[in-house]
């Protein structure tokens, strides 16, 4: 089963597509969708939508996994901007008839590392090991997206 994990962001959206076969995972594709802060918001959102639609049409994942929206009281604008990107991602999945599942970050970290307070670096290393990658994952947005996809399998199958 192919699973697309997406770490939403207006400036950088990470994505990772994995194939699950029992207890093993195979990396199909991963990367970042970047937008410029100089562009208007509607241009930035359209860029995310278009790029994600291409990925979905090419690989036809069975499910799209998203990080749940959260907000820190000191940074409410960040949550609002992330919400815009998240909305476009959900819309794209709906247009492509792909179900969307959301998990809170702590639940994903617990599924991957056994600790809901694991650091981004720990998650990055574990994901790298699970996917048997020889080179480090360059962006934490990508490792977070891959962690979402892998965690979904663990939570669904209770492995």
MDAnalysis code that builds the backbone (N, CA, C; Angstrom):
import MDAnalysis as mda
import numpy as np

u = mda.Universe.empty(477, n_residues=159, atom_resindex=np.repeat(np.arange(159), 3), trajectory=True)
u.add_TopologyAttr("name", ["N", "CA", "C"] * 159)
u.add_TopologyAttr("resid", np.arange(1, 160))
u.add_TopologyAttr("resname", ["UNK", "UNK", "UNK", "UNK", "UNK", "UNK", "UNK", "UNK", "UNK", "UNK", "UNK", "UNK", "UNK", "UNK", "UNK", "UNK", "UNK", "UNK", "UNK", "UNK", "UNK", "UNK", "UNK", "UNK", "UNK", "UNK", "UNK", "UNK", "UNK", "UNK", "UNK", "UNK", "UNK", "UNK", "UNK", "UNK", "UNK", "UNK", "UNK", "UNK", "UNK", "UNK", "UNK", "UNK", "UNK", "UNK", "UNK", "UNK", "UNK", "UNK", "UNK", "UNK", "UNK", "UNK", "UNK", "UNK", "UNK", "UNK", "UNK", "UNK", "UNK", "UNK", "UNK", "UNK", "UNK", "UNK", "UNK", "UNK", "UNK", "UNK", "UNK", "UNK", "UNK", "UNK", "UNK", "UNK", "UNK", "UNK", "UNK", "UNK", "UNK", "UNK", "UNK", "UNK", "UNK", "UNK", "UNK", "UNK", "UNK", "UNK", "UNK", "UNK", "UNK", "UNK", "UNK", "UNK", "UNK", "UNK", "UNK", "UNK", "UNK", "UNK", "UNK", "UNK", "UNK", "UNK", "UNK", "UNK", "UNK", "UNK", "UNK", "UNK", "UNK", "UNK", "UNK", "UNK", "UNK", "UNK", "UNK", "UNK", "UNK", "UNK", "UNK", "UNK", "UNK", "UNK", "UNK", "UNK", "UNK", "UNK", "UNK", "UNK", "UNK", "UNK", "UNK", "UNK", "UNK", "UNK", "UNK", "UNK", "UNK", "UNK", "UNK", "UNK", "UNK", "UNK", "UNK", "UNK", "UNK", "UNK", "UNK", "UNK", "UNK", "UNK", "UNK", "UNK", "UNK", "UNK", "UNK"])
u.atoms.positions = np.array([
    [0.852, -1.177, 0.000],
    [0.000, 0.000, 0.000],
    [0.895, 1.236, 0.000],
    [0.595, 2.191, -0.860],
    [1.359, 3.437, -0.889],
    [0.671, 4.496, -0.032],
    [1.496, 5.198, 0.750],
    [1.007, 6.184, 1.703],
    [1.778, 7.474, 1.488],
    [1.048, 8.580, 1.388],
    [1.658, 9.884, 1.208],
    [1.541, 10.677, 2.498],
    [2.672, 10.978, 3.113],
    [2.698, 11.820, 4.297],
    [3.014, 13.238, 3.875],
    [2.327, 14.211, 4.473],
    [2.555, 15.614, 4.126],
    [2.682, 16.432, 5.404],
    [3.797, 17.174, 5.489],
    [4.034, 18.109, 6.600],
    [3.733, 19.497, 6.048],
    [2.541, 20.039, 6.355],
    [2.103, 21.273, 5.701],
    [2.816, 22.524, 6.207],
    [3.062, 23.417, 5.283],
    [3.630, 24.713, 5.598],
    [3.450, 25.624, 4.405],
    [3.337, 26.897, 4.647],
    [3.136, 27.832, 3.536],
    [4.444, 28.095, 2.799],
    [5.545, 28.167, 3.520],
    [6.826, 28.407, 2.865],
    [7.452, 27.100, 2.381],
    [7.422, 26.063, 3.223],
    [7.973, 24.753, 2.868],
    [6.984, 23.680, 3.293],
    [6.543, 22.891, 2.339],
    [5.694, 21.731, 2.603],
    [6.523, 20.500, 2.288],
    [6.712, 19.646, 3.284],
    [7.442, 18.408, 3.057],
    [6.477, 17.302, 2.683],
    [6.934, 16.406, 1.818],
    [6.102, 15.254, 1.468],
    [6.982, 14.016, 1.367],
    [6.378, 12.880, 1.627],
    [7.091, 11.613, 1.524],
    [6.120, 10.505, 1.182],
    [6.453, 9.768, 0.153],
    [5.613, 8.658, -0.301],
    [6.351, 7.360, -0.027],
    [5.724, 6.479, 0.748],
    [6.328, 5.189, 1.062],
    [5.390, 4.061, 0.652],
    [5.995, 2.943, 0.354],
    [5.269, 1.710, 0.067],
    [5.452, 0.824, 1.285],
    [4.363, 0.282, 1.800],
    [4.428, -0.595, 2.962],
    [4.177, -2.032, 2.533],
    [5.105, -2.904, 2.960],
    [4.957, -4.339, 2.714],
    [5.231, -5.049, 4.029],
    [4.171, -5.369, 4.754],
    [4.331, -6.022, 6.053],
    [5.009, -5.108, 7.048],
    [6.196, -5.507, 7.510],
    [6.942, -4.717, 8.484],
    [8.023, -3.855, 7.845],
    [8.108, -3.872, 6.524],
    [9.155, -3.078, 5.873],
    [8.548, -1.941, 5.052],
    [9.393, -0.944, 4.791],
    [8.976, 0.238, 4.059],
    [9.961, 0.502, 2.931],
    [9.436, 1.013, 1.835],
    [10.282, 1.392, 0.707],
    [9.962, 2.839, 0.359],
    [11.002, 3.659, 0.248],
    [10.825, 5.048, -0.152],
    [10.542, 5.108, -1.644],
    [9.434, 5.744, -2.005],
    [9.084, 5.922, -3.417],
    [9.558, 7.296, -3.889],
    [9.204, 8.323, -3.156],
    [9.601, 9.686, -3.506],
    [9.437, 10.571, -2.277],
    [10.281, 11.570, -2.162],
    [10.170, 12.531, -1.064],
    [10.800, 13.841, -1.505],
    [10.331, 14.917, -0.903],
    [10.903, 16.212, -1.236],
    [10.156, 17.337, -0.548],
    [10.436, 18.544, -1.004],
    [9.770, 19.717, -0.455],
    [9.146, 20.523, -1.587],
    [8.036, 21.161, -1.259],
    [7.369, 22.097, -2.151],
    [7.603, 23.467, -1.522],
    [8.350, 24.317, -2.203],
    [8.706, 25.622, -1.642],
    [7.957, 26.739, -2.352],
    [7.596, 27.752, -1.573],
    [7.004, 28.959, -2.135],
    [7.796, 30.160, -1.638],
    [7.659, 31.253, -2.336],
    [8.371, 32.469, -1.971],
    [7.487, 33.390, -1.149],
    [8.047, 33.932, -0.089],
    [7.291, 34.871, 0.752],
    [6.978, 36.159, -0.012],
    [7.637, 36.363, -1.147],
    [7.400, 37.561, -1.959],
    [6.113, 37.454, -2.782],
    [5.670, 36.216, -3.024],
    [4.445, 36.009, -3.806],
    [3.203, 36.216, -2.955],
    [2.103, 36.549, -3.619],
    [0.818, 36.663, -2.919],
    [0.388, 35.284, -2.438],
    [-0.414, 35.289, -1.389],
    [-0.815, 34.015, -0.776],
    [-1.536, 33.102, -1.760],
    [-2.376, 33.676, -2.621],
    [-3.113, 32.827, -3.567],
    [-2.173, 32.146, -4.562],
    [-1.084, 32.794, -4.920],
    [-0.086, 32.198, -5.829],
    [0.637, 31.065, -5.104],
    [0.968, 31.309, -3.854],
    [1.683, 30.297, -3.073],
    [0.826, 29.052, -2.869],
    [-0.445, 29.259, -2.540],
    [-1.351, 28.124, -2.321],
    [-1.592, 27.351, -3.612],
    [-1.714, 28.050, -4.718],
    [-1.907, 27.379, -6.014],
    [-0.678, 26.548, -6.373],
    [0.495, 27.049, -6.059],
    [1.730, 26.304, -6.341],
    [1.750, 24.991, -5.548],
    [1.374, 25.064, -4.281],
    [1.309, 23.848, -3.453],
    [0.277, 22.883, -4.022],
    [-0.911, 23.399, -4.369],
    [-1.979, 22.552, -4.898],
    [-1.553, 21.857, -6.185],
    [-0.979, 22.613, -7.087],
    [-0.585, 22.067, -8.391],
    [0.492, 20.991, -8.242],
    [1.518, 21.274, -7.439],
    [2.607, 20.317, -7.249],
    [2.122, 19.043, -6.567],
    [1.282, 19.194, -5.556],
    [0.759, 18.027, -4.850],
    [-0.147, 17.200, -5.760],
    [-0.956, 17.867, -6.564],
    [-1.837, 17.151, -7.500],
    [-1.013, 16.315, -8.486],
    [0.107, 16.849, -8.939],
    [0.975, 16.094, -9.855],
    [1.529, 14.840, -9.181],
    [1.971, 14.988, -7.924],
    [2.508, 13.847, -7.173],
    [1.433, 12.779, -7.003],
    [0.232, 13.199, -6.631],
    [-0.877, 12.275, -6.408],
    [-1.275, 11.571, -7.707],
    [-1.362, 12.314, -8.786],
    [-1.751, 11.711, -10.074],
    [-0.703, 10.724, -10.572],
    [0.568, 11.026, -10.336],
    [1.628, 10.130, -10.798],
    [1.702, 8.844, -9.977],
    [1.577, 8.955, -8.646],
    [1.817, 7.803, -7.769],
    [0.557, 7.138, -7.227],
    [-0.569, 7.817, -7.260],
    [-1.853, 7.275, -6.804],
    [-1.787, 6.613, -5.417],
    [-1.423, 7.392, -4.387],
    [-1.387, 6.813, -3.034],
    [-2.787, 6.413, -2.580],
    [-2.835, 5.478, -1.666],
    [-4.117, 4.998, -1.141],
    [-4.682, 5.920, -0.069],
    [-3.784, 6.655, 0.605],
    [-4.199, 7.540, 1.696],
    [-3.181, 8.674, 1.827],
    [-3.657, 9.828, 2.289],
    [-2.787, 10.976, 2.545],
    [-2.826, 11.251, 4.044],
    [-1.650, 11.311, 4.660],
    [-1.558, 11.529, 6.099],
    [-1.030, 12.936, 6.345],
    [-1.738, 13.671, 7.190],
    [-1.409, 15.062, 7.488],
    [-1.183, 15.239, 8.982],
    [-0.313, 16.175, 9.300],
    [-0.155, 16.537, 10.700],
    [-1.355, 17.375, 11.121],
    [-1.902, 17.064, 12.303],
    [-3.027, 17.850, 12.815],
    [-2.597, 19.283, 13.048],
    [-3.530, 20.179, 12.846],
    [-3.269, 21.595, 13.068],
    [-3.149, 21.853, 14.564],
    [-2.104, 22.561, 14.936],
    [-1.927, 22.933, 16.331],
    [-1.465, 24.378, 16.371],
    [-1.629, 24.985, 17.520],
    [-1.259, 26.391, 17.656],
    [-0.609, 26.622, 19.003],
    [0.463, 27.355, 18.983],
    [1.104, 27.787, 20.222],
    [0.627, 29.208, 20.482],
    [0.243, 29.483, 21.692],
    [-0.346, 30.796, 21.991],
    [0.587, 31.960, 21.663],
    [1.890, 31.714, 21.607],
    [2.828, 32.788, 21.280],
    [2.945, 33.032, 19.776],
    [2.472, 32.071, 18.969],
    [2.627, 32.169, 17.510],
    [1.325, 31.821, 16.777],
    [0.237, 32.544, 17.012],
    [-1.027, 32.181, 16.361],
    [-0.992, 32.358, 14.841],
    [-0.221, 33.303, 14.337],
    [-0.164, 33.533, 12.893],
    [0.416, 32.314, 12.168],
    [1.385, 31.649, 12.800],
    [1.975, 30.448, 12.205],
    [0.898, 29.387, 11.967],
    [0.022, 29.190, 12.937],
    [-1.048, 28.202, 12.802],
    [-2.024, 28.594, 11.696],
    [-2.287, 29.876, 11.574],
    [-3.208, 30.339, 10.531],
    [-2.607, 30.081, 9.151],
    [-1.334, 30.411, 8.978],
    [-0.680, 30.187, 7.689],
    [-0.598, 28.698, 7.371],
    [-0.276, 27.888, 8.382],
    [-0.237, 26.439, 8.188],
    [-1.635, 25.924, 7.828],
    [-2.659, 26.533, 8.407],
    [-4.040, 26.146, 8.108],
    [-4.402, 26.392, 6.655],
    [-3.901, 27.473, 6.078],
    [-4.139, 27.729, 4.647],
    [-3.553, 26.595, 3.806],
    [-2.298, 26.252, 4.067],
    [-1.642, 25.180, 3.313],
    [-2.366, 23.858, 3.541],
    [-2.736, 23.601, 4.777],
    [-3.431, 22.354, 5.119],
    [-4.773, 22.253, 4.376],
    [-5.483, 23.376, 4.287],
    [-6.763, 23.383, 3.572],
    [-6.605, 23.051, 2.106],
    [-5.584, 23.605, 1.478],
    [-5.328, 23.320, 0.062],
    [-4.943, 21.850, -0.132],
    [-4.179, 21.316, 0.810],
    [-3.789, 19.906, 0.731],
    [-5.014, 19.008, 0.855],
    [-5.905, 19.311, 1.792],
    [-7.146, 18.539, 1.951],
    [-8.023, 18.648, 0.707],
    [-8.128, 19.834, 0.143],
    [-8.906, 20.047, -1.074],
    [-8.351, 19.211, -2.222],
    [-7.036, 19.216, -2.378],
    [-6.392, 18.443, -3.445],
    [-6.665, 16.955, -3.267],
    [-6.550, 16.467, -2.046],
    [-6.839, 15.055, -1.777],
    [-8.295, 14.741, -2.113],
    [-9.204, 15.642, -1.744],
    [-10.624, 15.440, -2.053],
    [-10.880, 15.401, -3.551],
    [-10.245, 16.302, -4.277],
    [-10.405, 16.317, -5.735],
    [-9.881, 15.043, -6.387],
    [-8.885, 14.423, -5.752],
    [-8.283, 13.194, -6.286],
    [-8.859, 11.933, -5.638],
    [-9.908, 12.085, -4.835],
    [-10.582, 10.963, -4.164],
    [-9.642, 10.132, -3.290],
    [-8.803, 10.815, -2.538],
    [-7.887, 10.138, -1.625],
    [-8.290, 10.500, -0.196],
    [-8.519, 9.505, 0.652],
    [-8.879, 9.811, 2.036],
    [-7.733, 10.490, 2.778],
    [-8.083, 11.382, 3.697],
    [-7.113, 12.114, 4.507],
    [-7.254, 11.670, 5.964],
    [-6.119, 11.382, 6.594],
    [-6.081, 11.021, 8.005],
    [-5.111, 11.995, 8.681],
    [-5.480, 12.498, 9.848],
    [-4.632, 13.441, 10.579],
    [-4.241, 12.875, 11.937],
    [-2.991, 13.116, 12.312],
    [-2.479, 12.702, 13.616],
    [-1.775, 13.876, 14.290],
    [-1.889, 13.976, 15.601],
    [-1.121, 15.001, 16.323],
    [0.368, 14.639, 16.319],
    [1.236, 15.634, 16.324],
    [2.681, 15.375, 16.278],
    [3.185, 14.438, 17.385],
    [2.676, 14.598, 18.598],
    [3.146, 13.742, 19.707],
    [2.785, 12.277, 19.483],
    [1.633, 12.046, 18.888],
    [1.217, 10.656, 18.626],
    [2.120, 10.017, 17.570],
    [2.503, 10.814, 16.573],
    [3.402, 10.325, 15.525],
    [4.768, 10.000, 16.131],
    [5.298, 10.915, 16.962],
    [6.602, 10.690, 17.591],
    [6.580, 9.442, 18.473],
    [5.467, 9.240, 19.179],
    [5.345, 8.056, 20.043],
    [5.336, 6.776, 19.199],
    [4.625, 6.803, 18.071],
    [4.567, 5.626, 17.207],
    [5.926, 5.309, 16.584],
    [6.676, 6.344, 16.243],
    [7.965, 6.149, 15.575],
    [9.083, 5.850, 16.579],
    [9.166, 6.644, 17.643],
    [10.303, 6.557, 18.568],
    [9.951, 5.951, 19.922],
    [8.659, 5.736, 20.175],
    [8.258, 5.245, 21.492],
    [8.225, 6.338, 22.538],
    [8.394, 7.582, 22.103],
    [8.440, 8.714, 23.017],
    [7.795, 9.911, 22.322],
    [6.699, 10.406, 22.874],
    [5.997, 11.540, 22.283],
    [6.779, 12.838, 22.318],
    [7.859, 12.864, 23.095],
    [8.695, 14.062, 23.179],
    [10.027, 13.896, 22.451],
    [10.117, 12.905, 21.575],
    [11.353, 12.694, 20.811],
    [11.669, 13.940, 19.994],
    [12.949, 14.186, 19.807],
    [13.369, 15.369, 19.043],
    [13.217, 15.131, 17.539],
    [13.224, 16.215, 16.795],
    [13.164, 16.110, 15.337],
    [14.351, 15.298, 14.820],
    [15.518, 15.489, 15.429],
    [16.709, 14.749, 15.015],
    [16.523, 13.249, 15.244],
    [15.965, 12.857, 16.398],
    [15.721, 11.437, 16.674],
    [14.773, 10.841, 15.646],
    [13.703, 11.566, 15.335],
    [12.734, 11.087, 14.339],
    [13.410, 10.940, 12.985],
    [14.219, 11.930, 12.634],
    [14.930, 11.908, 11.355],
    [15.822, 10.662, 11.253],
    [16.560, 10.347, 12.296],
    [17.458, 9.182, 12.292],
    [16.675, 7.869, 12.225],
    [15.591, 7.778, 12.968],
    [14.795, 6.549, 12.965],
    [14.171, 6.323, 11.590],
    [13.628, 7.383, 10.996],
    [13.040, 7.276, 9.654],
    [14.106, 6.843, 8.649],
    [15.276, 7.433, 8.757],
    [16.385, 7.076, 7.866],
    [16.716, 5.588, 8.001],
    [16.753, 5.091, 9.236],
    [17.037, 3.673, 9.475],
    [15.925, 2.775, 8.947],
    [14.671, 3.151, 9.202],
    [13.539, 2.334, 8.750],
    [13.486, 2.213, 7.227],
    [13.884, 3.284, 6.546],
    [13.862, 3.290, 5.080],
    [15.189, 2.825, 4.482],
    [16.142, 2.469, 5.352],
    [17.461, 1.985, 4.921],
    [18.138, 2.957, 3.959],
    [18.118, 4.241, 4.348],
    [18.730, 5.279, 3.518],
    [20.196, 5.445, 3.910],
    [21.066, 5.538, 2.921],
    [22.496, 5.689, 3.182],
    [22.885, 7.133, 3.481],
    [22.106, 8.068, 2.991],
    [22.420, 9.473, 3.224],
    [21.361, 10.092, 4.128],
    [21.765, 11.059, 4.937],
    [20.803, 11.713, 5.833],
    [19.713, 12.441, 5.043],
    [18.561, 12.537, 5.648],
    [17.448, 13.291, 5.055],
    [17.763, 14.771, 5.257],
    [17.762, 15.524, 4.166],
    [18.221, 16.916, 4.202],
    [17.286, 17.840, 4.990],
    [15.977, 17.690, 4.811],
    [15.004, 18.597, 5.425],
    [14.203, 17.879, 6.505],
    [14.007, 18.550, 7.651],
    [13.152, 17.959, 8.687],
    [11.700, 17.901, 8.215],
    [11.323, 18.787, 7.281],
    [9.959, 18.732, 6.740],
    [9.729, 17.404, 6.019],
    [10.759, 16.899, 5.354],
    [10.668, 15.622, 4.642],
    [10.634, 14.468, 5.639],
    [11.523, 14.486, 6.631],
    [11.518, 13.390, 7.611],
    [10.217, 13.382, 8.415],
    [9.659, 14.558, 8.692],
    [8.369, 14.622, 9.386],
    [7.257, 14.020, 8.518],
    [7.282, 14.312, 7.223],
    [6.270, 13.759, 6.309],
    [6.401, 12.243, 6.216],
    [7.627, 11.758, 6.113],
    [7.844, 10.310, 6.061],
    [7.438, 9.651, 7.378],
    [7.706, 10.328, 8.494],
    [7.301, 9.807, 9.806],
    [5.776, 9.689, 9.889],
    [5.080, 10.657, 9.336],
    [3.608, 10.593, 9.319],
    [3.128, 9.347, 8.582],
    [3.708, 9.090, 7.415],
    [3.300, 7.930, 6.614],
    [3.605, 6.620, 7.338],
    [4.792, 6.514, 7.899],
    [5.190, 5.286, 8.607],
    [4.359, 5.097, 9.870],
    [4.154, 6.174, 10.619],
    [3.360, 6.087, 11.851],
    [1.938, 5.619, 11.559],
    [1.390, 6.036, 10.431],
    [0.041, 5.602, 10.054],
    [-0.023, 4.079, 9.970],
    [0.981, 3.482, 9.368],
    [1.010, 2.018, 9.256],
    [1.075, 1.403, 10.647],
    [1.937, 1.912, 11.490],
    [2.061, 1.373, 12.855],
    [0.747, 1.498, 13.620],
    [0.070, 2.633, 13.476],
    [-1.167, 2.844, 14.236],
    [-2.332, 2.043, 13.663],
    [-2.363, 1.875, 12.357],
    [-3.444, 1.118, 11.722],
    [-3.308, -0.387, 11.974],
    [-2.085, -0.882, 11.896],
    [-1.855, -2.320, 12.026],
    [-1.484, -2.725, 13.443],
    [-1.247, -1.735, 14.291],
    [-0.860, -1.977, 15.684],
    [0.375, -2.871, 15.760],
    [1.383, -2.572, 14.890],
    [2.627, -3.362, 14.904],
    [3.494, -2.899, 16.054],
])
